[in-house]
């Protein structure tokens, strides 16, 4: 909030979006994580998507995508090294 206030001054902040350069992996599925270089993963549900770095944020554990993990069942990779 402070950064937006500093950027906008007394004006209404234009171009406010959820995608910010300071967010390391948001909106960067498939690209390397800027911290560790691991491929950014995603979870999709309906029209929503969450991006995360499995190495930095979950200790290498891949989070289950509701539809795909149900389809693959036991073949769903549990850890980043298994993928």
PyMOL Python script that loads the backbone (N, CA, C, O; Angstrom):
from pymol import cmd

cmd.read_pdbstr("""\
ATOM      1  N   UNK A   1       0.818  -1.175   0.000  1.00  0.00           N
ATOM      2  CA  UNK A   1       0.000   0.000   0.000  1.00  0.00           C
ATOM      3  C   UNK A   1       0.873   1.254   0.000  1.00  0.00           C
ATOM      4  O   UNK A   1       0.596   2.222  -0.708  1.00  0.00           O
ATOM      5  N   UNK A   2       1.920   1.215   0.799  1.00  0.00           N
ATOM      6  CA  UNK A   2       2.800   2.380   0.867  1.00  0.00           C
ATOM      7  C   UNK A   2       3.448   2.654  -0.484  1.00  0.00           C
ATOM      8  O   UNK A   2       3.588   3.806  -0.895  1.00  0.00           O
ATOM      9  N   UNK A   3       3.841   1.580  -1.172  1.00  0.00           N
ATOM     10  CA  UNK A   3       4.476   1.752  -2.478  1.00  0.00           C
ATOM     11  C   UNK A   3       3.490   2.343  -3.478  1.00  0.00           C
ATOM     12  O   UNK A   3       3.854   3.220  -4.262  1.00  0.00           O
ATOM     13  N   UNK A   4       2.239   1.868  -3.458  1.00  0.00           N
ATOM     14  CA  UNK A   4       1.225   2.426  -4.361  1.00  0.00           C
ATOM     15  C   UNK A   4       0.974   3.900  -4.063  1.00  0.00           C
ATOM     16  O   UNK A   4       0.835   4.716  -4.974  1.00  0.00           O
ATOM     17  N   UNK A   5       0.918   4.225  -2.783  1.00  0.00           N
ATOM     18  CA  UNK A   5       0.706   5.624  -2.411  1.00  0.00           C
ATOM     19  C   UNK A   5       1.875   6.489  -2.877  1.00  0.00           C
ATOM     20  O   UNK A   5       1.677   7.612  -3.342  1.00  0.00           O
ATOM     21  N   UNK A   6       3.088   5.962  -2.751  1.00  0.00           N
ATOM     22  CA  UNK A   6       4.263   6.718  -3.182  1.00  0.00           C
ATOM     23  C   UNK A   6       4.279   6.894  -4.700  1.00  0.00           C
ATOM     24  O   UNK A   6       4.643   7.958  -5.200  1.00  0.00           O
ATOM     25  N   UNK A   7       3.884   5.850  -5.433  1.00  0.00           N
ATOM     26  CA  UNK A   7       3.863   5.923  -6.893  1.00  0.00           C
ATOM     27  C   UNK A   7       2.776   6.875  -7.389  1.00  0.00           C
ATOM     28  O   UNK A   7       3.000   7.635  -8.332  1.00  0.00           O
ATOM     29  N   UNK A   8       1.605   6.838  -6.762  1.00  0.00           N
ATOM     30  CA  UNK A   8       0.468   7.621  -7.240  1.00  0.00           C
ATOM     31  C   UNK A   8       0.435   9.038  -6.680  1.00  0.00           C
ATOM     32  O   UNK A   8      -0.164   9.925  -7.287  1.00  0.00           O
ATOM     33  N   UNK A   9       1.063   9.262  -5.542  1.00  0.00           N
ATOM     34  CA  UNK A   9       0.983  10.586  -4.928  1.00  0.00           C
ATOM     35  C   UNK A   9      -0.442  10.875  -4.509  1.00  0.00           C
ATOM     36  O   UNK A   9      -1.069  10.056  -3.838  1.00  0.00           O
ATOM     37  N   UNK A  10      -0.961  12.028  -4.892  1.00  0.00           N
ATOM     38  CA  UNK A  10      -2.330  12.396  -4.548  1.00  0.00           C
ATOM     39  C   UNK A  10      -3.347  11.909  -5.577  1.00  0.00           C
ATOM     40  O   UNK A  10      -4.552  12.041  -5.362  1.00  0.00           O
ATOM     41  N   UNK A  11      -2.877  11.349  -6.692  1.00  0.00           N
ATOM     42  CA  UNK A  11      -3.766  10.863  -7.747  1.00  0.00           C
ATOM     43  C   UNK A  11      -4.240   9.443  -7.440  1.00  0.00           C
ATOM     44  O   UNK A  11      -3.686   8.760  -6.578  1.00  0.00           O
ATOM     45  N   UNK A  12      -5.279   9.014  -8.166  1.00  0.00           N
ATOM     46  CA  UNK A  12      -5.743   7.636  -8.057  1.00  0.00           C
ATOM     47  C   UNK A  12      -4.723   6.738  -8.743  1.00  0.00           C
ATOM     48  O   UNK A  12      -4.295   7.057  -9.852  1.00  0.00           O
ATOM     49  N   UNK A  13      -4.310   5.614  -8.123  1.00  0.00           N
ATOM     50  CA  UNK A  13      -3.311   4.734  -8.751  1.00  0.00           C
ATOM     51  C   UNK A  13      -3.861   4.078 -10.009  1.00  0.00           C
ATOM     52  O   UNK A  13      -4.887   3.399  -9.959  1.00  0.00           O
ATOM     53  N   UNK A  14      -3.194   4.273 -11.124  1.00  0.00           N
ATOM     54  CA  UNK A  14      -3.598   3.686 -12.400  1.00  0.00           C
ATOM     55  C   UNK A  14      -2.837   2.384 -12.614  1.00  0.00           C
ATOM     56  O   UNK A  14      -1.726   2.218 -12.111  1.00  0.00           O
ATOM     57  N   UNK A  15      -3.424   1.484 -13.345  1.00  0.00           N
ATOM     58  CA  UNK A  15      -2.744   0.244 -13.712  1.00  0.00           C
ATOM     59  C   UNK A  15      -2.502  -0.701 -12.551  1.00  0.00           C
ATOM     60  O   UNK A  15      -1.554  -1.486 -12.580  1.00  0.00           O
ATOM     61  N   UNK A  16      -3.347  -0.638 -11.524  1.00  0.00           N
ATOM     62  CA  UNK A  16      -3.187  -1.555 -10.403  1.00  0.00           C
ATOM     63  C   UNK A  16      -3.607  -2.940 -10.862  1.00  0.00           C
ATOM     64  O   UNK A  16      -4.693  -3.114 -11.414  1.00  0.00           O
ATOM     65  N   UNK A  17      -2.768  -3.903 -10.639  1.00  0.00           N
ATOM     66  CA  UNK A  17      -3.027  -5.268 -11.072  1.00  0.00           C
ATOM     67  C   UNK A  17      -2.456  -6.246 -10.065  1.00  0.00           C
ATOM     68  O   UNK A  17      -1.608  -5.882  -9.250  1.00  0.00           O
ATOM     69  N   UNK A  18      -2.918  -7.480 -10.117  1.00  0.00           N
ATOM     70  CA  UNK A  18      -2.401  -8.511  -9.228  1.00  0.00           C
ATOM     71  C   UNK A  18      -0.992  -8.926  -9.640  1.00  0.00           C
ATOM     72  O   UNK A  18      -0.232  -9.433  -8.815  1.00  0.00           O
ATOM     73  N   UNK A  19      -0.639  -8.719 -10.897  1.00  0.00           N
ATOM     74  CA  UNK A  19       0.679  -9.114 -11.387  1.00  0.00           C
ATOM     75  C   UNK A  19       1.673  -7.990 -11.120  1.00  0.00           C
ATOM     76  O   UNK A  19       1.626  -6.940 -11.761  1.00  0.00           O
ATOM     77  N   UNK A  20       2.555  -8.217 -10.186  1.00  0.00           N
ATOM     78  CA  UNK A  20       3.572  -7.234  -9.804  1.00  0.00           C
ATOM     79  C   UNK A  20       4.953  -7.817 -10.027  1.00  0.00           C
ATOM     80  O   UNK A  20       5.164  -9.015  -9.842  1.00  0.00           O
ATOM     81  N   UNK A  21       5.880  -6.987 -10.418  1.00  0.00           N
ATOM     82  CA  UNK A  21       7.256  -7.440 -10.625  1.00  0.00           C
ATOM     83  C   UNK A  21       7.859  -8.010  -9.345  1.00  0.00           C
ATOM     84  O   UNK A  21       8.685  -8.920  -9.397  1.00  0.00           O
ATOM     85  N   UNK A  22       7.446  -7.476  -8.197  1.00  0.00           N
ATOM     86  CA  UNK A  22       7.985  -7.943  -6.927  1.00  0.00           C
ATOM     87  C   UNK A  22       7.509  -9.325  -6.521  1.00  0.00           C
ATOM     88  O   UNK A  22       8.063  -9.925  -5.600  1.00  0.00           O
ATOM     89  N   UNK A  23       6.492  -9.836  -7.194  1.00  0.00           N
ATOM     90  CA  UNK A  23       5.992 -11.167  -6.885  1.00  0.00           C
ATOM     91  C   UNK A  23       6.810 -12.160  -7.698  1.00  0.00           C
ATOM     92  O   UNK A  23       6.741 -12.176  -8.927  1.00  0.00           O
ATOM     93  N   UNK A  24       7.566 -12.969  -7.019  1.00  0.00           N
ATOM     94  CA  UNK A  24       8.573 -13.804  -7.666  1.00  0.00           C
ATOM     95  C   UNK A  24       8.020 -14.763  -8.724  1.00  0.00           C
ATOM     96  O   UNK A  24       8.607 -14.872  -9.800  1.00  0.00           O
ATOM     97  N   UNK A  25       6.920 -15.455  -8.458  1.00  0.00           N
ATOM     98  CA  UNK A  25       6.458 -16.471  -9.399  1.00  0.00           C
ATOM     99  C   UNK A  25       5.038 -16.262  -9.898  1.00  0.00           C
ATOM    100  O   UNK A  25       4.567 -17.044 -10.724  1.00  0.00           O
ATOM    101  N   UNK A  26       4.347 -15.247  -9.433  1.00  0.00           N
ATOM    102  CA  UNK A  26       2.954 -15.020  -9.830  1.00  0.00           C
ATOM    103  C   UNK A  26       2.858 -14.791 -11.336  1.00  0.00           C
ATOM    104  O   UNK A  26       3.491 -13.880 -11.870  1.00  0.00           O
ATOM    105  N   UNK A  27       2.067 -15.615 -12.020  1.00  0.00           N
ATOM    106  CA  UNK A  27       1.893 -15.480 -13.462  1.00  0.00           C
ATOM    107  C   UNK A  27       3.076 -15.955 -14.277  1.00  0.00           C
ATOM    108  O   UNK A  27       3.209 -15.577 -15.441  1.00  0.00           O
ATOM    109  N   UNK A  28       3.944 -16.777 -13.696  1.00  0.00           N
ATOM    110  CA  UNK A  28       5.158 -17.215 -14.400  1.00  0.00           C
ATOM    111  C   UNK A  28       5.254 -18.728 -14.529  1.00  0.00           C
ATOM    112  O   UNK A  28       6.345 -19.289 -14.426  1.00  0.00           O
ATOM    113  N   UNK A  29       4.124 -19.394 -14.752  1.00  0.00           N
ATOM    114  CA  UNK A  29       4.118 -20.844 -14.902  1.00  0.00           C
ATOM    115  C   UNK A  29       5.078 -21.282 -16.004  1.00  0.00           C
ATOM    116  O   UNK A  29       5.100 -20.709 -17.094  1.00  0.00           O
ATOM    117  N   UNK A  30       5.869 -22.307 -15.698  1.00  0.00           N
ATOM    118  CA  UNK A  30       6.787 -22.877 -16.678  1.00  0.00           C
ATOM    119  C   UNK A  30       8.116 -22.164 -16.784  1.00  0.00           C
ATOM    120  O   UNK A  30       9.054 -22.697 -17.377  1.00  0.00           O
ATOM    121  N   UNK A  31       8.219 -20.976 -16.226  1.00  0.00           N
ATOM    122  CA  UNK A  31       9.470 -20.224 -16.271  1.00  0.00           C
ATOM    123  C   UNK A  31      10.313 -20.584 -15.049  1.00  0.00           C
ATOM    124  O   UNK A  31       9.782 -21.109 -14.070  1.00  0.00           O
ATOM    125  N   UNK A  32      11.603 -20.313 -15.090  1.00  0.00           N
ATOM    126  CA  UNK A  32      12.436 -20.618 -13.922  1.00  0.00           C
ATOM    127  C   UNK A  32      12.146 -19.656 -12.768  1.00  0.00           C
ATOM    128  O   UNK A  32      11.903 -18.468 -12.979  1.00  0.00           O
ATOM    129  N   UNK A  33      12.176 -20.184 -11.569  1.00  0.00           N
ATOM    130  CA  UNK A  33      12.019 -19.363 -10.362  1.00  0.00           C
ATOM    131  C   UNK A  33      13.211 -18.413 -10.286  1.00  0.00           C
ATOM    132  O   UNK A  33      14.348 -18.853 -10.456  1.00  0.00           O
ATOM    133  N   UNK A  34      12.984 -17.121 -10.035  1.00  0.00           N
ATOM    134  CA  UNK A  34      14.103 -16.179  -9.974  1.00  0.00           C
ATOM    135  C   UNK A  34      15.016 -16.401  -8.771  1.00  0.00           C
ATOM    136  O   UNK A  34      16.129 -15.875  -8.740  1.00  0.00           O
ATOM    137  N   UNK A  35      14.570 -17.164  -7.792  1.00  0.00           N
ATOM    138  CA  UNK A  35      15.387 -17.417  -6.602  1.00  0.00           C
ATOM    139  C   UNK A  35      16.255 -18.657  -6.766  1.00  0.00           C
ATOM    140  O   UNK A  35      17.463 -18.611  -6.536  1.00  0.00           O
ATOM    141  N   UNK A  36      15.619 -19.796  -7.175  1.00  0.00           N
ATOM    142  CA  UNK A  36      16.365 -21.059  -7.213  1.00  0.00           C
ATOM    143  C   UNK A  36      16.521 -21.645  -8.614  1.00  0.00           C
ATOM    144  O   UNK A  36      17.350 -22.533  -8.813  1.00  0.00           O
ATOM    145  N   UNK A  37      15.753 -21.174  -9.582  1.00  0.00           N
ATOM    146  CA  UNK A  37      15.857 -21.670 -10.955  1.00  0.00           C
ATOM    147  C   UNK A  37      14.973 -22.864 -11.273  1.00  0.00           C
ATOM    148  O   UNK A  37      14.941 -23.311 -12.420  1.00  0.00           O
ATOM    149  N   UNK A  38      14.253 -23.396 -10.284  1.00  0.00           N
ATOM    150  CA  UNK A  38      13.349 -24.524 -10.541  1.00  0.00           C
ATOM    151  C   UNK A  38      12.155 -24.036 -11.364  1.00  0.00           C
ATOM    152  O   UNK A  38      11.784 -22.864 -11.298  1.00  0.00           O
ATOM    153  N   UNK A  39      11.563 -24.936 -12.130  1.00  0.00           N
ATOM    154  CA  UNK A  39      10.419 -24.591 -12.974  1.00  0.00           C
ATOM    155  C   UNK A  39       9.213 -24.241 -12.096  1.00  0.00           C
ATOM    156  O   UNK A  39       8.874 -24.990 -11.180  1.00  0.00           O
ATOM    157  N   UNK A  40       8.573 -23.115 -12.373  1.00  0.00           N
ATOM    158  CA  UNK A  40       7.397 -22.679 -11.624  1.00  0.00           C
ATOM    159  C   UNK A  40       6.229 -23.602 -11.963  1.00  0.00           C
ATOM    160  O   UNK A  40       5.949 -23.858 -13.134  1.00  0.00           O
ATOM    161  N   UNK A  41       5.553 -24.096 -10.934  1.00  0.00           N
ATOM    162  CA  UNK A  41       4.429 -25.017 -11.067  1.00  0.00           C
ATOM    163  C   UNK A  41       3.114 -24.247 -10.965  1.00  0.00           C
ATOM    164  O   UNK A  41       3.104 -23.073 -10.594  1.00  0.00           O
ATOM    165  N   UNK A  42       2.006 -24.910 -11.296  1.00  0.00           N
ATOM    166  CA  UNK A  42       0.710 -24.257 -11.146  1.00  0.00           C
ATOM    167  C   UNK A  42      -0.346 -25.261 -10.705  1.00  0.00           C
ATOM    168  O   UNK A  42      -0.234 -26.467 -10.923  1.00  0.00           O
ATOM    169  N   UNK A  43      -1.364 -24.714 -10.084  1.00  0.00           N
ATOM    170  CA  UNK A  43      -2.565 -25.455  -9.734  1.00  0.00           C
ATOM    171  C   UNK A  43      -3.699 -24.708 -10.408  1.00  0.00           C
ATOM    172  O   UNK A  43      -3.814 -23.491 -10.265  1.00  0.00           O
ATOM    173  N   UNK A  44      -4.545 -25.432 -11.147  1.00  0.00           N
ATOM    174  CA  UNK A  44      -5.692 -24.792 -11.798  1.00  0.00           C
ATOM    175  C   UNK A  44      -6.972 -25.389 -11.247  1.00  0.00           C
ATOM    176  O   UNK A  44      -7.080 -26.599 -11.047  1.00  0.00           O
ATOM    177  N   UNK A  45      -7.932 -24.524 -11.009  1.00  0.00           N
ATOM    178  CA  UNK A  45      -9.266 -24.944 -10.597  1.00  0.00           C
ATOM    179  C   UNK A  45     -10.265 -24.000 -11.237  1.00  0.00           C
ATOM    180  O   UNK A  45     -10.284 -22.806 -10.939  1.00  0.00           O
ATOM    181  N   UNK A  46     -11.090 -24.536 -12.113  1.00  0.00           N
ATOM    182  CA  UNK A  46     -12.052 -23.737 -12.877  1.00  0.00           C
ATOM    183  C   UNK A  46     -11.285 -22.651 -13.629  1.00  0.00           C
ATOM    184  O   UNK A  46     -10.423 -22.977 -14.446  1.00  0.00           O
ATOM    185  N   UNK A  47     -11.567 -21.386 -13.383  1.00  0.00           N
ATOM    186  CA  UNK A  47     -10.875 -20.307 -14.080  1.00  0.00           C
ATOM    187  C   UNK A  47      -9.758 -19.697 -13.238  1.00  0.00           C
ATOM    188  O   UNK A  47      -9.150 -18.707 -13.646  1.00  0.00           O
ATOM    189  N   UNK A  48      -9.481 -20.271 -12.075  1.00  0.00           N
ATOM    190  CA  UNK A  48      -8.428 -19.745 -11.195  1.00  0.00           C
ATOM    191  C   UNK A  48      -7.137 -20.521 -11.367  1.00  0.00           C
ATOM    192  O   UNK A  48      -7.144 -21.711 -11.683  1.00  0.00           O
ATOM    193  N   UNK A  49      -6.038 -19.834 -11.158  1.00  0.00           N
ATOM    194  CA  UNK A  49      -4.721 -20.450 -11.262  1.00  0.00           C
ATOM    195  C   UNK A  49      -3.833 -19.904 -10.157  1.00  0.00           C
ATOM    196  O   UNK A  49      -3.837 -18.707  -9.871  1.00  0.00           O
ATOM    197  N   UNK A  50      -3.072 -20.799  -9.543  1.00  0.00           N
ATOM    198  CA  UNK A  50      -2.094 -20.408  -8.536  1.00  0.00           C
ATOM    199  C   UNK A  50      -0.736 -20.911  -8.985  1.00  0.00           C
ATOM    200  O   UNK A  50      -0.588 -22.079  -9.343  1.00  0.00           O
ATOM    201  N   UNK A  51       0.250 -20.038  -8.967  1.00  0.00           N
ATOM    202  CA  UNK A  51       1.611 -20.408  -9.345  1.00  0.00           C
ATOM    203  C   UNK A  51       2.470 -20.467  -8.088  1.00  0.00           C
ATOM    204  O   UNK A  51       2.301 -19.663  -7.171  1.00  0.00           O
ATOM    205  N   UNK A  52       3.388 -21.422  -8.055  1.00  0.00           N
ATOM    206  CA  UNK A  52       4.266 -21.561  -6.893  1.00  0.00           C
ATOM    207  C   UNK A  52       5.563 -22.223  -7.300  1.00  0.00           C
ATOM    208  O   UNK A  52       5.632 -22.911  -8.318  1.00  0.00           O
ATOM    209  N   UNK A  53       6.584 -22.011  -6.503  1.00  0.00           N
ATOM    210  CA  UNK A  53       7.858 -22.693  -6.709  1.00  0.00           C
ATOM    211  C   UNK A  53       7.898 -23.848  -5.722  1.00  0.00           C
ATOM    212  O   UNK A  53       7.944 -23.637  -4.510  1.00  0.00           O
ATOM    213  N   UNK A  54       7.880 -25.060  -6.240  1.00  0.00           N
ATOM    214  CA  UNK A  54       7.862 -26.237  -5.373  1.00  0.00           C
ATOM    215  C   UNK A  54       9.132 -26.325  -4.530  1.00  0.00           C
ATOM    216  O   UNK A  54       9.079 -26.782  -3.388  1.00  0.00           O
ATOM    217  N   UNK A  55      10.243 -25.905  -5.057  1.00  0.00           N
ATOM    218  CA  UNK A  55      11.499 -26.008  -4.316  1.00  0.00           C
ATOM    219  C   UNK A  55      11.559 -24.989  -3.170  1.00  0.00           C
ATOM    220  O   UNK A  55      11.928 -25.340  -2.049  1.00  0.00           O
ATOM    221  N   UNK A  56      11.202 -23.744  -3.445  1.00  0.00           N
ATOM    222  CA  UNK A  56      11.282 -22.692  -2.430  1.00  0.00           C
ATOM    223  C   UNK A  56      10.108 -22.713  -1.450  1.00  0.00           C
ATOM    224  O   UNK A  56      10.292 -22.482  -0.254  1.00  0.00           O
ATOM    225  N   UNK A  57       8.910 -22.987  -1.949  1.00  0.00           N
ATOM    226  CA  UNK A  57       7.720 -22.799  -1.133  1.00  0.00           C
ATOM    227  C   UNK A  57       7.173 -24.066  -0.485  1.00  0.00           C
ATOM    228  O   UNK A  57       6.507 -23.977   0.546  1.00  0.00           O
ATOM    229  N   UNK A  58       7.429 -25.231  -1.050  1.00  0.00           N
ATOM    230  CA  UNK A  58       6.863 -26.452  -0.468  1.00  0.00           C
ATOM    231  C   UNK A  58       7.923 -27.516  -0.201  1.00  0.00           C
ATOM    232  O   UNK A  58       7.587 -28.681   0.008  1.00  0.00           O
ATOM    233  N   UNK A  59       9.171 -27.138  -0.205  1.00  0.00           N
ATOM    234  CA  UNK A  59      10.231 -28.100   0.088  1.00  0.00           C
ATOM    235  C   UNK A  59      10.364 -29.199  -0.946  1.00  0.00           C
ATOM    236  O   UNK A  59      10.818 -30.299  -0.631  1.00  0.00           O
ATOM    237  N   UNK A  60       9.969 -28.911  -2.184  1.00  0.00           N
ATOM    238  CA  UNK A  60      10.074 -29.888  -3.266  1.00  0.00           C
ATOM    239  C   UNK A  60       8.810 -30.703  -3.485  1.00  0.00           C
ATOM    240  O   UNK A  60       8.747 -31.491  -4.429  1.00  0.00           O
ATOM    241  N   UNK A  61       7.815 -30.536  -2.645  1.00  0.00           N
ATOM    242  CA  UNK A  61       6.568 -31.290  -2.771  1.00  0.00           C
ATOM    243  C   UNK A  61       5.659 -30.620  -3.802  1.00  0.00           C
ATOM    244  O   UNK A  61       5.411 -29.416  -3.735  1.00  0.00           O
ATOM    245  N   UNK A  62       5.163 -31.416  -4.757  1.00  0.00           N
ATOM    246  CA  UNK A  62       4.232 -30.902  -5.759  1.00  0.00           C
ATOM    247  C   UNK A  62       2.823 -30.928  -5.183  1.00  0.00           C
ATOM    248  O   UNK A  62       2.382 -31.952  -4.660  1.00  0.00           O
ATOM    249  N   UNK A  63       2.127 -29.823  -5.276  1.00  0.00           N
ATOM    250  CA  UNK A  63       0.764 -29.733  -4.785  1.00  0.00           C
ATOM    251  C   UNK A  63      -0.178 -30.354  -5.804  1.00  0.00           C
ATOM    252  O   UNK A  63       0.052 -30.254  -7.009  1.00  0.00           O
ATOM    253  N   UNK A  64      -1.229 -30.988  -5.328  1.00  0.00           N
ATOM    254  CA  UNK A  64      -2.163 -31.695  -6.200  1.00  0.00           C
ATOM    255  C   UNK A  64      -3.080 -30.723  -6.925  1.00  0.00           C
ATOM    256  O   UNK A  64      -3.703 -29.857  -6.311  1.00  0.00           O
ATOM    257  N   UNK A  65      -3.149 -30.881  -8.223  1.00  0.00           N
ATOM    258  CA  UNK A  65      -4.116 -30.181  -9.053  1.00  0.00           C
ATOM    259  C   UNK A  65      -5.369 -31.045  -9.018  1.00  0.00           C
ATOM    260  O   UNK A  65      -5.310 -32.223  -9.370  1.00  0.00           O
ATOM    261  N   UNK A  66      -6.470 -30.503  -8.613  1.00  0.00           N
ATOM    262  CA  UNK A  66      -7.669 -31.295  -8.345  1.00  0.00           C
ATOM    263  C   UNK A  66      -8.039 -32.250  -9.479  1.00  0.00           C
ATOM    264  O   UNK A  66      -8.260 -33.434  -9.228  1.00  0.00           O
ATOM    265  N   UNK A  67      -8.109 -31.774 -10.693  1.00  0.00           N
ATOM    266  CA  UNK A  67      -8.535 -32.618 -11.811  1.00  0.00           C
ATOM    267  C   UNK A  67      -7.431 -33.563 -12.267  1.00  0.00           C
ATOM    268  O   UNK A  67      -7.660 -34.764 -12.408  1.00  0.00           O
ATOM    269  N   UNK A  68      -6.253 -33.037 -12.495  1.00  0.00           N
ATOM    270  CA  UNK A  68      -5.175 -33.851 -13.048  1.00  0.00           C
ATOM    271  C   UNK A  68      -4.681 -34.906 -12.061  1.00  0.00           C
ATOM    272  O   UNK A  68      -4.395 -36.035 -12.462  1.00  0.00           O
ATOM    273  N   UNK A  69      -4.577 -34.563 -10.800  1.00  0.00           N
ATOM    274  CA  UNK A  69      -4.107 -35.544  -9.815  1.00  0.00           C
ATOM    275  C   UNK A  69      -5.125 -36.669  -9.629  1.00  0.00           C
ATOM    276  O   UNK A  69      -4.745 -37.810  -9.370  1.00  0.00           O
ATOM    277  N   UNK A  70      -6.412 -36.356  -9.759  1.00  0.00           N
ATOM    278  CA  UNK A  70      -7.443 -37.407  -9.687  1.00  0.00           C
ATOM    279  C   UNK A  70      -7.346 -38.332 -10.885  1.00  0.00           C
ATOM    280  O   UNK A  70      -7.525 -39.542 -10.752  1.00  0.00           O
ATOM    281  N   UNK A  71      -7.068 -37.782 -12.039  1.00  0.00           N
ATOM    282  CA  UNK A  71      -6.948 -38.586 -13.250  1.00  0.00           C
ATOM    283  C   UNK A  71      -5.734 -39.506 -13.176  1.00  0.00           C
ATOM    284  O   UNK A  71      -5.826 -40.689 -13.504  1.00  0.00           O
ATOM    285  N   UNK A  72      -4.606 -38.966 -12.747  1.00  0.00           N
ATOM    286  CA  UNK A  72      -3.360 -39.741 -12.712  1.00  0.00           C
ATOM    287  C   UNK A  72      -3.232 -40.637 -11.484  1.00  0.00           C
ATOM    288  O   UNK A  72      -2.471 -41.604 -11.506  1.00  0.00           O
ATOM    289  N   UNK A  73      -3.961 -40.332 -10.416  1.00  0.00           N
ATOM    290  CA  UNK A  73      -3.960 -41.087  -9.163  1.00  0.00           C
ATOM    291  C   UNK A  73      -2.542 -41.414  -8.703  1.00  0.00           C
ATOM    292  O   UNK A  73      -1.799 -40.506  -8.333  1.00  0.00           O
ATOM    293  N   UNK A  74      -2.151 -42.680  -8.715  1.00  0.00           N
ATOM    294  CA  UNK A  74      -0.841 -43.088  -8.188  1.00  0.00           C
ATOM    295  C   UNK A  74       0.326 -42.627  -9.056  1.00  0.00           C
ATOM    296  O   UNK A  74       1.469 -42.607  -8.598  1.00  0.00           O
ATOM    297  N   UNK A  75       0.048 -42.256 -10.309  1.00  0.00           N
ATOM    298  CA  UNK A  75       1.106 -41.779 -11.192  1.00  0.00           C
ATOM    299  C   UNK A  75       1.418 -40.300 -10.988  1.00  0.00           C
ATOM    300  O   UNK A  75       2.369 -39.782 -11.574  1.00  0.00           O
ATOM    301  N   UNK A  76       0.612 -39.605 -10.149  1.00  0.00           N
ATOM    302  CA  UNK A  76       0.850 -38.186  -9.876  1.00  0.00           C
ATOM    303  C   UNK A  76       2.169 -38.053  -9.124  1.00  0.00           C
ATOM    304  O   UNK A  76       2.320 -38.652  -8.059  1.00  0.00           O
ATOM    305  N   UNK A  77       3.131 -37.286  -9.645  1.00  0.00           N
ATOM    306  CA  UNK A  77       4.410 -37.136  -8.940  1.00  0.00           C
ATOM    307  C   UNK A  77       4.209 -36.391  -7.616  1.00  0.00           C
ATOM    308  O   UNK A  77       3.544 -35.356  -7.584  1.00  0.00           O
ATOM    309  N   UNK A  78       4.769 -36.901  -6.551  1.00  0.00           N
ATOM    310  CA  UNK A  78       4.619 -36.299  -5.234  1.00  0.00           C
ATOM    311  C   UNK A  78       5.686 -35.244  -4.950  1.00  0.00           C
ATOM    312  O   UNK A  78       5.437 -34.270  -4.239  1.00  0.00           O
ATOM    313  N   UNK A  79       6.854 -35.446  -5.504  1.00  0.00           N
ATOM    314  CA  UNK A  79       7.972 -34.541  -5.261  1.00  0.00           C
ATOM    315  C   UNK A  79       8.493 -33.997  -6.588  1.00  0.00           C
ATOM    316  O   UNK A  79       8.305 -34.619  -7.633  1.00  0.00           O
ATOM    317  N   UNK A  80       9.137 -32.851  -6.546  1.00  0.00           N
ATOM    318  CA  UNK A  80       9.677 -32.211  -7.726  1.00  0.00           C
ATOM    319  C   UNK A  80      10.650 -33.110  -8.457  1.00  0.00           C
ATOM    320  O   UNK A  80      10.680 -33.115  -9.687  1.00  0.00           O
ATOM    321  N   UNK A  81      11.446 -33.873  -7.723  1.00  0.00           N
ATOM    322  CA  UNK A  81      12.430 -34.775  -8.334  1.00  0.00           C
ATOM    323  C   UNK A  81      11.767 -35.939  -9.065  1.00  0.00           C
ATOM    324  O   UNK A  81      12.390 -36.554  -9.930  1.00  0.00           O
ATOM    325  N   UNK A  82      10.516 -36.251  -8.732  1.00  0.00           N
ATOM    326  CA  UNK A  82       9.794 -37.361  -9.378  1.00  0.00           C
ATOM    327  C   UNK A  82       9.190 -36.943 -10.718  1.00  0.00           C
ATOM    328  O   UNK A  82       8.888 -37.794 -11.554  1.00  0.00           O
ATOM    329  N   UNK A  83       9.015 -35.650 -10.924  1.00  0.00           N
ATOM    330  CA  UNK A  83       8.322 -35.155 -12.124  1.00  0.00           C
ATOM    331  C   UNK A  83       9.155 -35.290 -13.376  1.00  0.00           C
ATOM    332  O   UNK A  83       8.706 -34.916 -14.460  1.00  0.00           O
TER     333      UNK A  83
END
""", "prot")
cmd.dss("prot")
cmd.show_as("cartoon", "prot")
cmd.util.cbc("prot")
cmd.orient("prot")
